[in-house]
């Protein structure tokens, strides 16, 4: 495989890996106080999980539609009202399940990296 294909291949795999954990990460970010969508993006970027707005907004809407996130519109001093998101009870249950799954997956990967399995 030439270097260009190698780079594209690894980039595509990295994107797929991030997509696989983005819901978990969004639920984690929204598990505390209600979060404005721009704050969700900022927190994800600060964690070096690159997210574009075009990806996040549909995800937030889907999670709200699935009743994992609640939301409300709040007036803003700096423009139009803002939509704030928080975890619902169902969202907390899903987050707990995903947390356990992630922990098991992380442990499995660490064992494989150490050559234990």
TIVO-2410 file (N, C-alpha, C; in nm, 3 decimals):
# residues 117
REC num residu      c1      c2      c3 atome chaine
REC   1      X   0.086  -0.117   0.000     N      A
REC   1      X   0.000   0.000   0.000    CA      A
REC   1      X   0.090   0.123   0.000     C      A
REC   2      X   0.065   0.215  -0.093     N      A
REC   2      X   0.147   0.337  -0.097    CA      A
REC   2      X   0.106   0.431   0.016     C      A
REC   3      X   0.190   0.531   0.041     N      A
REC   3      X   0.167   0.621   0.155    CA      A
REC   3      X   0.034   0.695   0.148     C      A
REC   4      X  -0.007   0.736   0.028     N      A
REC   4      X  -0.134   0.808   0.014    CA      A
REC   4      X  -0.251   0.718   0.054     C      A
REC   5      X  -0.252   0.594   0.006     N      A
REC   5      X  -0.359   0.501   0.042    CA      A
REC   5      X  -0.355   0.468   0.191     C      A
REC   6      X  -0.234   0.451   0.243     N      A
REC   6      X  -0.217   0.421   0.385    CA      A
REC   6      X  -0.279   0.531   0.470     C      A
REC   7      X  -0.247   0.657   0.436     N      A
REC   7      X  -0.300   0.772   0.510    CA      A
REC   7      X  -0.451   0.781   0.501     C      A
REC   8      X  -0.506   0.760   0.382     N      A
REC   8      X  -0.652   0.763   0.365    CA      A
REC   8      X  -0.718   0.651   0.444     C      A
REC   9      X  -0.659   0.534   0.439     N      A
REC   9      X  -0.714   0.418   0.507    CA      A
REC   9      X  -0.718   0.440   0.658     C      A
REC  10      X  -0.608   0.487   0.713     N      A
REC  10      X  -0.604   0.510   0.858    CA      A
REC  10      X  -0.697   0.624   0.897     C      A
REC  11      X  -0.705   0.728   0.814     N      A
REC  11      X  -0.798   0.838   0.843    CA      A
REC  11      X  -0.942   0.789   0.846     C      A
REC  12      X  -0.980   0.704   0.751     N      A
REC  12      X  -1.116   0.651   0.746    CA      A
REC  12      X  -1.146   0.565   0.869     C      A
REC  13      X  -1.050   0.484   0.910     N      A
REC  13      X  -1.069   0.402   1.029    CA      A
REC  13      X  -1.083   0.488   1.154     C      A
REC  14      X  -1.003   0.594   1.163     N      A
REC  14      X  -1.012   0.684   1.278    CA      A
REC  14      X  -1.149   0.751   1.284     C      A
REC  15      X  -1.202   0.791   1.168     N      A
REC  15      X  -1.336   0.852   1.163    CA      A
REC  15      X  -1.440   0.753   1.212     C      A
REC  16      X  -1.431   0.629   1.168     N      A
REC  16      X  -1.527   0.526   1.210    CA      A
REC  16      X  -1.518   0.501   1.361     C      A
REC  17      X  -1.397   0.500   1.414     N      A
REC  17      X  -1.381   0.480   1.558    CA      A
REC  17      X  -1.446   0.595   1.636     C      A
REC  18      X  -1.423   0.719   1.590     N      A
REC  18      X  -1.485   0.834   1.657    CA      A
REC  18      X  -1.637   0.828   1.648     C      A
REC  19      X  -1.689   0.791   1.531     N      A
REC  19      X  -1.834   0.780   1.515    CA      A
REC  19      X  -1.891   0.677   1.612     C      A
REC  20      X  -1.814   0.574   1.639     N      A
REC  20      X  -1.860   0.469   1.729    CA      A
REC  20      X  -1.874   0.512   1.872     C      A
REC  21      X  -1.807   0.619   1.912     N      A
REC  21      X  -1.814   0.663   2.052    CA      A
REC  21      X  -1.879   0.800   2.070     C      A
REC  22      X  -1.919   0.863   1.962     N      A
REC  22      X  -1.969   1.000   1.972    CA      A
REC  22      X  -2.098   1.009   2.055     C      A
REC  23      X  -2.189   0.914   2.041     N      A
REC  23      X  -2.313   0.918   2.120    CA      A
REC  23      X  -2.279   0.909   2.268     C      A
REC  24      X  -2.191   0.816   2.302     N      A
REC  24      X  -2.148   0.800   2.441    CA      A
REC  24      X  -2.090   0.932   2.492     C      A
REC  25      X  -2.004   0.994   2.414     N      A
REC  25      X  -1.940   1.119   2.457    CA      A
REC  25      X  -2.040   1.233   2.471     C      A
REC  26      X  -2.136   1.243   2.381     N      A
REC  26      X  -2.239   1.347   2.391    CA      A
REC  26      X  -2.323   1.326   2.516     C      A
REC  27      X  -2.359   1.201   2.544     N      A
REC  27      X  -2.436   1.174   2.666    CA      A
REC  27      X  -2.355   1.208   2.790     C      A
REC  28      X  -2.224   1.178   2.788     N      A
REC  28      X  -2.138   1.215   2.901    CA      A
REC  28      X  -2.138   1.366   2.922     C      A
REC  29      X  -2.121   1.441   2.814     N      A
REC  29      X  -2.115   1.587   2.823    CA      A
REC  29      X  -2.246   1.644   2.875     C      A
REC  30      X  -2.356   1.585   2.836     N      A
REC  30      X  -2.488   1.636   2.875    CA      A
REC  30      X  -2.537   1.579   3.009     C      A
REC  31      X  -2.454   1.501   3.076     N      A
REC  31      X  -2.498   1.436   3.199    CA      A
REC  31      X  -2.494   1.527   3.320     C      A
REC  32      X  -2.430   1.641   3.309     N      A
REC  32      X  -2.425   1.736   3.420    CA      A
REC  32      X  -2.534   1.839   3.406     C      A
REC  33      X  -2.494   1.962   3.408     N      A
REC  33      X  -2.589   2.072   3.394    CA      A
REC  33      X  -2.636   2.082   3.249     C      A
REC  34      X  -2.752   2.144   3.224     N      A
REC  34      X  -2.798   2.162   3.087    CA      A
REC  34      X  -2.692   2.233   3.002     C      A
REC  35      X  -2.676   2.186   2.880     N      A
REC  35      X  -2.569   2.235   2.792    CA      A
REC  35      X  -2.626   2.294   2.664     C      A
REC  36      X  -2.575   2.409   2.628     N      A
REC  36      X  -2.605   2.470   2.498    CA      A
REC  36      X  -2.523   2.397   2.393     C      A
REC  37      X  -2.578   2.380   2.274     N      A
REC  37      X  -2.511   2.300   2.171    CA      A
REC  37      X  -2.368   2.346   2.143     C      A
REC  38      X  -2.343   2.475   2.143     N      A
REC  38      X  -2.207   2.525   2.120    CA      A
REC  38      X  -2.113   2.483   2.233     C      A
REC  39      X  -2.168   2.473   2.355     N      A
REC  39      X  -2.087   2.427   2.468    CA      A
REC  39      X  -2.056   2.278   2.455     C      A
REC  40      X  -2.149   2.201   2.400     N      A
REC  40      X  -2.124   2.059   2.376    CA      A
REC  40      X  -2.009   2.045   2.276     C      A
REC  41      X  -2.015   2.120   2.168     N      A
REC  41      X  -1.908   2.116   2.067    CA      A
REC  41      X  -1.775   2.155   2.130     C      A
REC  42      X  -1.776   2.262   2.208     N      A
REC  42      X  -1.652   2.309   2.272    CA      A
REC  42      X  -1.594   2.201   2.363     C      A
REC  43      X  -1.677   2.139   2.445     N      A
REC  43      X  -1.629   2.035   2.537    CA      A
REC  43      X  -1.571   1.916   2.460     C      A
REC  44      X  -1.637   1.876   2.353     N      A
REC  44      X  -1.587   1.765   2.272    CA      A
REC  44      X  -1.453   1.801   2.208     C      A
REC  45      X  -1.443   1.923   2.157     N      A
REC  45      X  -1.317   1.967   2.095    CA      A
REC  45      X  -1.205   1.978   2.199     C      A
REC  46      X  -1.238   2.027   2.318     N      A
REC  46      X  -1.138   2.036   2.425    CA      A
REC  46      X  -1.085   1.898   2.462     C      A
REC  47      X  -1.168   1.797   2.443     N      A
REC  47      X  -1.127   1.659   2.470    CA      A
REC  47      X  -1.059   1.595   2.349     C      A
REC  48      X  -1.035   1.677   2.249     N      A
REC  48      X  -0.969   1.636   2.124    CA      A
REC  48      X  -1.051   1.535   2.045     C      A
REC  49      X  -1.182   1.541   2.063     N      A
REC  49      X  -1.274   1.464   1.982    CA      A
REC  49      X  -1.331   1.561   1.880     C      A
REC  50      X  -1.277   1.556   1.761     N      A
REC  50      X  -1.312   1.654   1.658    CA      A
REC  50      X  -1.455   1.629   1.612     C      A
REC  51      X  -1.537   1.732   1.625     N      A
REC  51      X  -1.678   1.724   1.586    CA      A
REC  51      X  -1.713   1.850   1.510     C      A
REC  52      X  -1.783   1.834   1.399     N      A
REC  52      X  -1.830   1.951   1.324    CA      A
REC  52      X  -1.977   1.973   1.356     C      A
REC  53      X  -2.019   2.096   1.345     N      A
REC  53      X  -2.157   2.130   1.379    CA      A
REC  53      X  -2.257   2.051   1.296     C      A
REC  54      X  -2.224   2.029   1.169     N      A
REC  54      X  -2.314   1.955   1.081    CA      A
REC  54      X  -2.336   1.811   1.124     C      A
REC  55      X  -2.246   1.760   1.206     N      A
REC  55      X  -2.261   1.624   1.261    CA      A
REC  55      X  -2.336   1.629   1.393     C      A
REC  56      X  -2.305   1.728   1.474     N      A
REC  56      X  -2.360   1.731   1.610    CA      A
REC  56      X  -2.508   1.767   1.615     C      A
REC  57      X  -2.551   1.866   1.540     N      A
REC  57      X  -2.691   1.909   1.549    CA      A
REC  57      X  -2.790   1.798   1.515     C      A
REC  58      X  -2.768   1.724   1.406     N      A
REC  58      X  -2.861   1.613   1.380    CA      A
REC  58      X  -2.856   1.506   1.490     C      A
REC  59      X  -2.738   1.484   1.548     N      A
REC  59      X  -2.725   1.386   1.655    CA      A
REC  59      X  -2.802   1.432   1.779     C      A
REC  60      X  -2.788   1.559   1.817     N      A
REC  60      X  -2.863   1.612   1.932    CA      A
REC  60      X  -3.014   1.599   1.909     C      A
REC  61      X  -3.057   1.632   1.788     N      A
REC  61      X  -3.200   1.621   1.756    CA      A
REC  61      X  -3.248   1.476   1.763     C      A
REC  62      X  -3.167   1.382   1.714     N      A
REC  62      X  -3.204   1.240   1.718    CA      A
REC  62      X  -3.211   1.191   1.862     C      A
REC  63      X  -3.113   1.229   1.944     N      A
REC  63      X  -3.113   1.187   2.084    CA      A
REC  63      X  -3.233   1.246   2.159     C      A
REC  64      X  -3.272   1.368   2.124     N      A
REC  64      X  -3.392   1.428   2.185    CA      A
REC  64      X  -3.518   1.355   2.137     C      A
REC  65      X  -3.524   1.324   2.008     N      A
REC  65      X  -3.638   1.252   1.953    CA      A
REC  65      X  -3.651   1.112   2.016     C      A
REC  66      X  -3.535   1.050   2.046     N      A
REC  66      X  -3.534   0.918   2.110    CA      A
REC  66      X  -3.555   0.926   2.261     C      A
REC  67      X  -3.576   1.047   2.311     N      A
REC  67      X  -3.604   1.071   2.454    CA      A
REC  67      X  -3.485   1.042   2.545     C      A
REC  68      X  -3.363   1.049   2.490     N      A
REC  68      X  -3.243   1.034   2.572    CA      A
REC  68      X  -3.195   1.169   2.622     C      A
REC  69      X  -3.229   1.273   2.550     N      A
REC  69      X  -3.201   1.410   2.591    CA      A
REC  69      X  -3.331   1.488   2.599     C      A
REC  70      X  -3.341   1.571   2.702     N      A
REC  70      X  -3.448   1.667   2.709    CA      A
REC  70      X  -3.391   1.801   2.663     C      A
REC  71      X  -3.478   1.894   2.632     N      A
REC  71      X  -3.429   2.026   2.592    CA      A
REC  71      X  -3.533   2.133   2.623     C      A
REC  72      X  -3.483   2.254   2.631     N      A
REC  72      X  -3.571   2.369   2.645    CA      A
REC  72      X  -3.504   2.488   2.580     C      A
REC  73      X  -3.587   2.581   2.535     N      A
REC  73      X  -3.536   2.705   2.478    CA      A
REC  73      X  -3.522   2.806   2.590     C      A
REC  74      X  -3.408   2.874   2.592     N      A
REC  74      X  -3.383   2.978   2.692    CA      A
REC  74      X  -3.349   3.108   2.620     C      A
REC  75      X  -3.401   3.216   2.675     N      A
REC  75      X  -3.368   3.347   2.620    CA      A
REC  75      X  -3.219   3.373   2.634     C      A
REC  76      X  -3.163   3.445   2.538     N      A
REC  76      X  -3.021   3.477   2.540    CA      A
REC  76      X  -3.003   3.628   2.539     C      A
REC  77      X  -2.901   3.674   2.610     N      A
REC  77      X  -2.870   3.817   2.609    CA      A
REC  77      X  -2.799   3.856   2.480     C      A
REC  78      X  -2.751   3.755   2.408     N      A
REC  78      X  -2.670   3.781   2.288    CA      A
REC  78      X  -2.735   3.724   2.163     C      A
REC  79      X  -2.861   3.753   2.140     N      A
REC  79      X  -2.925   3.707   2.018    CA      A
REC  79      X  -3.050   3.625   2.045     C      A
REC  80      X  -3.081   3.535   1.951     N      A
REC  80      X  -3.205   3.456   1.963    CA      A
REC  80      X  -3.198   3.356   2.077     C      A
REC  81      X  -3.313   3.300   2.114     N      A
REC  81      X  -3.315   3.199   2.220    CA      A
REC  81      X  -3.224   3.081   2.185     C      A
REC  82      X  -3.174   3.015   2.289     N      A
REC  82      X  -3.082   2.902   2.272    CA      A
REC  82      X  -3.146   2.775   2.324     C      A
REC  83      X  -3.115   2.665   2.257     N      A
REC  83      X  -3.166   2.535   2.297    CA      A
REC  83      X  -3.065   2.468   2.389     C      A
REC  84      X  -3.110   2.433   2.509     N      A
REC  84      X  -3.024   2.367   2.608    CA      A
REC  84      X  -3.069   2.221   2.624     C      A
REC  85      X  -2.970   2.132   2.633     N      A
REC  85      X  -2.996   1.988   2.642    CA      A
REC  85      X  -2.952   1.932   2.776     C      A
REC  86      X  -3.020   1.829   2.822     N      A
REC  86      X  -2.981   1.756   2.943    CA      A
REC  86      X  -3.023   1.611   2.925     C      A
REC  87      X  -2.965   1.526   3.009     N      A
REC  87      X  -2.994   1.383   3.006    CA      A
REC  87      X  -3.127   1.354   3.074     C      A
REC  88      X  -3.210   1.276   3.009     N      A
REC  88      X  -3.335   1.229   3.069    CA      A
REC  88      X  -3.305   1.104   3.152     C      A
REC  89      X  -3.405   1.052   3.219     N      A
REC  89      X  -3.386   0.926   3.295    CA      A
REC  89      X  -3.347   0.813   3.200     C      A
REC  90      X  -3.414   0.805   3.083     N      A
REC  90      X  -3.376   0.703   2.984    CA      A
REC  90      X  -3.233   0.725   2.937     C      A
REC  91      X  -3.196   0.850   2.919     N      A
REC  91      X  -3.059   0.882   2.879    CA      A
REC  91      X  -2.958   0.836   2.983     C      A
REC  92      X  -2.991   0.854   3.110     N      A
REC  92      X  -2.902   0.809   3.218    CA      A
REC  92      X  -2.887   0.657   3.217     C      A
REC  93      X  -2.996   0.587   3.191     N      A
REC  93      X  -2.991   0.440   3.183    CA      A
REC  93      X  -2.904   0.395   3.067     C      A
REC  94      X  -2.922   0.458   2.952     N      A
REC  94      X  -2.841   0.424   2.834    CA      A
REC  94      X  -2.695   0.458   2.860     C      A
REC  95      X  -2.669   0.573   2.922     N      A
REC  95      X  -2.531   0.612   2.953    CA      A
REC  95      X  -2.466   0.510   3.045     C      A
REC  96      X  -2.537   0.463   3.145     N      A
REC  96      X  -2.481   0.362   3.236    CA      A
REC  96      X  -2.445   0.235   3.161     C      A
REC  97      X  -2.532   0.194   3.070     N      A
REC  97      X  -2.506   0.074   2.991    CA      A
REC  97      X  -2.387   0.095   2.898     C      A
REC  98      X  -2.382   0.211   2.833     N      A
REC  98      X  -2.269   0.240   2.745    CA      A
REC  98      X  -2.139   0.252   2.823     C      A
REC  99      X  -2.146   0.306   2.943     N      A
REC  99      X  -2.026   0.317   3.027    CA      A
REC  99      X  -1.970   0.178   3.057     C      A
REC 100      X  -2.057   0.084   3.091     N      A
REC 100      X  -2.013  -0.053   3.118    CA      A
REC 100      X  -1.956  -0.118   2.992     C      A
REC 101      X  -2.021  -0.096   2.879     N      A
REC 101      X  -1.973  -0.151   2.753    CA      A
REC 101      X  -1.837  -0.093   2.716     C      A
REC 102      X  -1.823   0.038   2.733     N      A
REC 102      X  -1.697   0.103   2.700    CA      A
REC 102      X  -1.584   0.052   2.791     C      A
REC 103      X  -1.615   0.037   2.919     N      A
REC 103      X  -1.514  -0.012   3.013    CA      A
REC 103      X  -1.468  -0.152   2.974     C      A
REC 104      X  -1.562  -0.240   2.938     N      A
REC 104      X  -1.527  -0.376   2.898    CA      A
REC 104      X  -1.445  -0.375   2.770     C      A
REC 105      X  -1.485  -0.292   2.674     N      A
REC 105      X  -1.412  -0.281   2.548    CA      A
REC 105      X  -1.271  -0.226   2.571     C      A
REC 106      X  -1.260  -0.125   2.655     N      A
REC 106      X  -1.130  -0.067   2.687    CA      A
REC 106      X  -1.039  -0.172   2.753     C      A
REC 107      X  -1.095  -0.248   2.846     N      A
REC 107      X  -1.016  -0.353   2.912    CA      A
REC 107      X  -0.970  -0.458   2.811     C      A
REC 108      X  -1.058  -0.498   2.720     N      A
REC 108      X  -1.022  -0.597   2.619    CA      A
REC 108      X  -0.910  -0.546   2.530     C      A
REC 109      X  -0.918  -0.422   2.488     N      A
REC 109      X  -0.815  -0.364   2.402    CA      A
REC 109      X  -0.682  -0.357   2.476     C      A
REC 110      X  -0.686  -0.317   2.602     N      A
REC 110      X  -0.562  -0.309   2.680    CA      A
REC 110      X  -0.498  -0.446   2.694     C      A
REC 111      X  -0.580  -0.551   2.715     N      A
REC 111      X  -0.525  -0.684   2.724    CA      A
REC 111      X  -0.461  -0.727   2.592     C      A
REC 112      X  -0.530  -0.696   2.482     N      A
REC 112      X  -0.474  -0.731   2.352    CA      A
REC 112      X  -0.343  -0.656   2.325     C      A
REC 113      X  -0.338  -0.530   2.363     N      A
REC 113      X  -0.216  -0.452   2.342    CA      A
REC 113      X  -0.100  -0.507   2.424     C      A
REC 114      X  -0.130  -0.564   2.540     N      A
REC 114      X  -0.026  -0.621   2.624    CA      A
REC 114      X   0.010  -0.763   2.580     C      A
REC 115      X  -0.069  -0.821   2.489     N      A
REC 115      X  -0.042  -0.955   2.444    CA      A
REC 115      X  -0.090  -1.062   2.539     C      A
REC 116      X  -0.186  -1.027   2.628     N      A
REC 116      X  -0.234  -1.121   2.728    CA      A
REC 116      X  -0.323  -1.228   2.664     C      A
REC 117      X  -0.403  -1.189   2.568     N      A
REC 117      X  -0.495  -1.286   2.506    CA      A
REC 117      X  -0.427  -1.363   2.397     C      A
***
